[in-house]
């Protein structure tokens, strides 16, 4: 049996190590660095040119800026990241903190609280710094320390179940059939509905995991008034919210408005507050409060005791209005959250002050195989039972510290429960990939249990070979290490990949009707591929249809045609984290119609996984040498 106290003590220690590593990596990029170097490292965007200002939902404003992107370089700013807006470069005479709400090739927007809105935009050159986010670590540390104090009650029982110390319980299966679900989806739904403590849905790529989970949520809501739905990323939460809305389920999305998509914005708590009948009254109170505070702080060269007393009274009245406004807003929020069927948020967002005292009969966690255990406990601490969905054979949680990873910080509750108990149901009918694309992953990871839905074979776009391994061995496509970023790239392979994409596109009727992806394991290769894509004029016609990114960025996504630039090519047979088989499973299961892998067999085949992969492609006559395409 695993001792809970020792388990959480160890998690706290590993969390400390991970936090320090994450902070160190961030500080390396900014410490003692010039403005130009920070720009090159991608943590500063400068100079920015002010474009527009608009009021966002809630107490927020959005500032949009234009900038000139650097060739072969890309900043690290992403939607949802914390950032600091500053003026006058290194002097930073003024600054305001906010959340990135939009990122385009030459445009970026930041959402600020209204009291952070700058009045100094015309006082110098404007820039944006990426900030290190301590808040997530604080929340995870807080929940672990709370767990150390828990000795009895439902959370104490959940601890025993998640550690493998106590077998989860089930009531009798009802055998209900849902007409919109296939056999394995129905089996999974009946099993998790019968769960008294923990229910698990194992959803391989393209098997309708989210569809099954949404049906389960709707089913549970027939009995329970309200449920909590969480996921590790904002995009995963937004997907569930969108699907629940399509099914006419009332849902409130917690989280900063800048971290949600435009389609989901109307479901946020801020938007629902604005739509509330009492919001006009709240708005009037806030306007009056601002006016009183402005008058109370208005500059005068000289004023006497009477004027000082008047200012004091004005500021006192402003504070009273602020308190009244908060009470009114709290009443509005309580009403909204009590009426809604689903509260949705990220796992860290489950610690939102609005639901701090709320507990739920059932908590759902999607993409559970990507959830760090401390983050999972933020939601689990609010649950009488939990239903988790994921695939432990795809990407694991991101852990930056090698020490923390080696000591088990990347181990998830989802995988631990799958290994400890026979309580999961695997979905087996997939609706995404052509059978040729699915074949290797199915054999290697899923024991041949996946079946392709017949509808897949009826789709319009067809190729002689739906999957191809293009071998660059002997072509002189050698990898290079970027000494600044320590990221690997392969210039010749990147150029070959873009040119081959061009060949595929030109061979298709109506290429604009399809979507394309190029996946690369290294940031430097991703940037190089983007650069070459920009240089190829023909592909600009379908530029918006082409996505180039890392494996991690494509988790949960799909495209019609997918290229994978494997990048590594060296005489030593070193492939780095390409040896992480789960990562390759994700990459190879994104394509619907055609999958092309491009790499050097002389380097890759020294490793068991790639050796089997290449042998599989050869046996299926889906192997070609790059020499066949070189002129």
PyMOL commands that set and color helices and strands:
alter all, ss='L'
color gray80, all
select helices_A, chain A and resi 4-30+35-41+89-91+114-116+135-149+154-162+183-193+209-220+234-246+257-259+265-267+269-274+279-296+305-339+348-351+353-355+368-370+373-380+402-406+413-420+435-445+454-458+491-506+511-513+523-535+538-545+552-554+576-579+581-588+601-604+608-619+626-628
alter helices_A, ss='H'
color red, helices_A
select strands_A, chain A and resi 44-55+60-66+82-87+94-103+107-113+126-130+198-203+227-231+251-253+342-346+360-366+383-390+424-427+429-430+451-452+467-471+480-482+487-489+516-520+546-549+559-565+591-599+623-625
alter strands_A, ss='S'
color yellow, strands_A
deselect
rebuild
show_as cartoon
